[in-house]
Amino acid sequence: MKKFACLLCVVCIAAICCVALAACTADKMNTAVKNGDEYTIVAAYDDQAHIVSAVQTIKMKNRSENCFDSVKLHIYANQYRQDAENSVVPNVYHTKAYPNGESWGDITFDSVKVGGAPVAYTVEGADCDILSVPIEGGLFPDKSAEIELTYQVQLANTHHRLGYNDNTVNLGNWYPILCHVDNGCYTESPYYNVGDPFVSDVANYNVSMTLPEKYVVASTGELVEATNNNGNVTYAYKADAVRDFAMVASTNFTKIARTVGNTQVNYFYYADTDAEASLDTACGMMEYLNKNVGTYPYPQYNVVETEFCYGGMEYPNLAMITSGSASYREAVAHETAHQWFYGVVGNDQITNAWMDEGLSEYLTYLYLDSTGAMPLSRNMLGCTQTYVTYVDVLDRYYENVDRTMRNVADYNSDSEYVVFTYVKGSLMFNTVYETVGADKFWKALAAYFDEAQFSVAPASQLIGCFADVCGDEAANIFTKFIEGKEVIGKVTD
Ligand SMILES: [Zn+2]
């Protein structure tokens, strides 16, 4: 929202600034598109066998300074198999994820080709979750390769990121995706069942999915064509500069839509009894972040009611929201915040989950405060009580309790991950907010968004933007919280 100004020239200057900022974001988007790898996936879903069959081509370039003998891809779909060492959910969520009993899934490859020639690929990694594609003679820096994968994904009957259930078919983390390269090495981290154990680079996608015409589909990207052939519809999507590609299909979806800025916001639902209010939340959060952080650069955003074992799950241009969740609207706001932090600005969600989770949670609290739905102070009091109590209980039973904000693999339980990432993460951002004030907080966050969009940002970049705008005091707050040396006020209420 703009304030009315008395002088026309002020309006003009503001308008010119807006155009300049929009051009800047468009330039960054164009650069990201130009530098992104190209995924083309031609897929079909058999809803009787619950199998996705696909032919996938990746045109990729080695942008590191190292030569690779092989290209590595995550095959998260293989984590759903019966003989996986680690389940995709912690034990406490098992019943929620598998309400109809045990069910399994996997991915099997019919062929893997490089430059059109079949190669002897291997499935490796800590839990058979990495596809290794050999490159004859090595893939040197700045050299490109074209990889073709033909495969089938068997879906499990589960309320999880990937699987089918009574209401929806969830296709999250369903196709082989290139491992992120960090310091010249592929990051082959496994599918931890704590947090969102993913890190990926923005790329360009052309995806087609054929399935029976009774399904309505929500997807990353823009629908460019839909063709009906004997009762099956092929939907063709295009998505530029996104870091993943997800879909949810249902025979029960109703869709409502609205426009926010340059983005069409769609809400797909089947059980929500106040769909307009849920769409209000998504649109309100988008307006709030467009105004305070920076403009969402994609033309589509889909909020999707689905069956899921946690509160919600973020993907580029798409948020899965758990049907019947007690905090449904908060989840809509939280997952919408992820469109900025996870989606546009990426981070390593395994080593620094607070960068997107803590921030999205805190932005949700700020938004709820701005609408009058819930005062910030009340949510912060709740966070303080939760964190102090949690640490206090640990202190009674253990010596040298680890208060650091850690890699997801280093938390002892899912609840510890949640307390340290969401709750303590919110307290950390709130301490910065209270210390530097709202103006500088938003200015620093906007600078971080502008600087880091379409990249995988290290923690030092986020902290550096706050240090630049707010001074060393803000940087010290982040460091103290991350290192477990924070001082959180005594809870009196
Ligand atoms: Zn989240």
Residues whose N, C-alpha, C, O or C-beta is under 5 A from the ligand:
A	BS01	ZN	E357 S360
